[in-house]
């Protein structure tokens, strides 16, 4: 095994995997923005408590779905970061050791140990990226499932608000 060639391939693979993180986080931001916008529009259109009727409880469905979507967005932004103990590449492991200890260990690391560390980072980042994508998928699904009940809730709220307005005029 030529350690230099395998190290170059491993570095390229790690760079490729790390390149996916900003992509998934951008989409998580879009889903979060949509979640907040839909909840805000629902809240703005919600009639006063005294004007709510049984049909108004339908609004709990999209609110619950969007709430679960937000939880998954949070999980996507902050996945579990276990592992990486003793790594000279993993940020948590690097931050856990004093600067001089890290610097000396990094300088003393031979090519084969560095290769193993890079390969472990590929493995660790692949797990983290998978968790982010799965959280994004769940967030998007809950958001999508909430759209129809959200539209129905808005229609119910418009009717309730018009009825309340008509009663106020009389």
C-alpha positions as CSV (number, residue, x, y, z in Angstrom):
1,X,0.0,0.0,0.0
2,X,1.4,3.4,-1.0
3,X,0.4,5.6,2.0
4,X,1.0,8.8,0.0
5,X,-1.5,7.9,-2.8
6,X,-4.1,6.5,-0.3
7,X,-3.7,9.7,1.8
8,X,-4.4,11.9,-1.2
9,X,-7.5,9.9,-2.0
10,X,-8.6,10.0,1.6
11,X,-8.0,13.8,1.8
12,X,-10.1,14.2,-1.4
13,X,-12.9,12.0,0.0
14,X,-13.0,14.0,3.2
15,X,-13.1,17.3,1.3
16,X,-16.0,15.9,-0.8
17,X,-18.0,14.8,2.3
18,X,-17.4,18.1,4.1
19,X,-18.7,19.9,1.0
20,X,-22.1,18.4,1.5
21,X,-22.6,20.0,4.9
22,X,-23.3,23.6,3.7
23,X,-25.8,22.2,1.1
24,X,-27.9,20.3,3.7
25,X,-27.7,23.2,6.1
26,X,-28.9,25.7,3.4
27,X,-31.9,23.5,2.8
28,X,-32.5,23.2,6.6
29,X,-32.5,27.0,6.7
30,X,-35.2,27.1,3.9
31,X,-37.4,24.6,5.7
32,X,-37.0,26.5,9.0
33,X,-38.0,29.7,7.2
34,X,-41.0,28.1,5.7
35,X,-42.0,26.6,9.1
36,X,-41.8,29.9,10.9
37,X,-43.6,31.7,8.0
38,X,-46.5,29.2,8.0
39,X,-46.8,29.3,11.8
40,X,-46.7,33.1,11.8
41,X,-49.4,33.4,9.1
42,X,-51.6,30.9,11.0
43,X,-51.1,32.8,14.2
44,X,-51.9,36.2,12.6
45,X,-55.1,34.8,11.2
46,X,-56.2,33.0,14.3
47,X,-59.5,34.5,15.6
48,X,-59.9,35.7,19.2
49,X,-60.4,32.9,21.7
50,X,-64.1,33.8,22.2
51,X,-64.7,33.4,18.4
52,X,-63.1,30.0,18.2
53,X,-65.4,27.1,17.4
54,X,-64.9,23.3,17.1
55,X,-63.7,23.6,13.6
56,X,-60.8,25.9,14.8
57,X,-59.2,22.9,16.4
58,X,-58.3,21.7,12.9
59,X,-55.5,24.3,13.2
60,X,-53.8,22.1,15.8
61,X,-52.9,19.7,13.0
62,X,-50.7,22.0,10.9
63,X,-49.3,23.6,14.1
64,X,-48.3,20.2,15.4
65,X,-46.8,19.1,12.1
66,X,-44.9,22.3,11.7
67,X,-43.7,22.0,15.3
68,X,-42.4,18.5,14.7
69,X,-40.7,19.8,11.5
70,X,-38.9,22.5,13.6
71,X,-37.7,19.8,16.0
72,X,-36.2,17.9,13.1
73,X,-34.6,21.0,11.7
74,X,-33.0,21.5,15.1
75,X,-31.8,17.9,15.1
76,X,-30.3,18.6,11.6
77,X,-28.5,21.7,12.7
78,X,-27.2,20.0,15.9
79,X,-26.7,16.3,15.4
80,X,-25.0,14.1,17.9
81,X,-21.2,14.6,17.8
82,X,-20.0,11.5,19.6
83,X,-16.7,9.9,18.8
84,X,-13.4,11.2,17.6
85,X,-11.5,10.5,20.8
86,X,-7.8,11.1,20.3
87,X,-8.2,12.5,16.8
88,X,-5.9,15.2,15.6
89,X,-8.5,16.3,13.0
90,X,-11.8,16.1,14.9
91,X,-12.6,19.6,16.3
92,X,-13.9,18.4,19.6
93,X,-10.9,16.2,20.2
94,X,-8.5,19.0,19.2
95,X,-10.2,21.5,21.4
96,X,-10.1,19.1,24.4
97,X,-6.3,19.0,24.5
98,X,-3.9,21.9,25.4
99,X,-2.5,23.7,22.3
100,X,1.1,22.5,23.0
101,X,0.0,18.9,23.4
102,X,-2.0,19.1,20.1
103,X,0.8,20.8,18.2
104,X,3.4,18.2,19.4
105,X,1.2,15.3,18.6
106,X,0.4,16.7,15.2
107,X,4.0,17.2,14.3
108,X,5.0,13.7,15.6
109,X,2.2,12.0,13.7
110,X,3.5,9.7,11.0
111,X,1.9,9.3,7.6
112,X,0.1,6.0,8.4
113,X,-1.4,7.4,11.7
114,X,-2.6,10.5,9.8
115,X,-4.2,8.4,7.1
116,X,-6.0,6.4,9.8
117,X,-7.2,9.7,11.4
118,X,-8.4,11.0,8.0
119,X,-10.2,7.7,7.3
120,X,-11.9,7.9,10.8
121,X,-13.0,11.4,10.0
122,X,-14.5,10.3,6.7
123,X,-16.4,7.7,8.6
124,X,-17.5,10.1,11.4
125,X,-18.5,12.9,9.0
126,X,-20.4,10.4,6.9
127,X,-22.5,9.4,10.0
128,X,-23.0,13.1,10.9
129,X,-24.0,14.0,7.4
130,X,-26.4,11.0,7.2
131,X,-28.1,12.2,10.5
132,X,-28.4,15.7,9.0
133,X,-30.0,14.4,5.8
134,X,-32.4,12.2,7.6
135,X,-33.4,15.1,9.9
136,X,-33.9,17.3,6.8
137,X,-36.0,14.6,5.1
138,X,-38.2,14.3,8.2
139,X,-38.5,18.0,8.6
140,X,-39.6,18.4,5.0
141,X,-42.1,15.6,5.2
142,X,-43.8,17.0,8.3
143,X,-43.8,20.4,6.6
144,X,-45.3,19.0,3.4
145,X,-48.0,17.0,5.4
146,X,-48.9,20.2,7.2
147,X,-49.7,22.3,4.1
148,X,-53.2,21.0,3.3
149,X,-54.4,21.3,6.9
150,X,-52.7,24.7,7.1
151,X,-54.8,25.9,4.1
152,X,-58.0,24.5,5.6
153,X,-57.2,26.1,8.9
154,X,-56.7,29.5,7.2
155,X,-60.1,29.1,5.5
156,X,-61.8,28.3,8.8
157,X,-60.1,31.3,10.4
158,X,-61.2,33.6,7.6
159,X,-64.8,32.4,8.1
160,X,-64.6,32.7,11.9
161,X,-63.1,36.2,11.6
162,X,-65.8,37.3,9.1
163,X,-68.5,36.0,11.4
164,X,-67.0,37.8,14.3
165,X,-66.8,41.0,12.3
166,X,-70.4,40.7,11.2
167,X,-71.5,40.2,14.8
168,X,-69.5,43.2,15.9
169,X,-71.2,45.4,13.3
170,X,-74.7,44.3,14.4
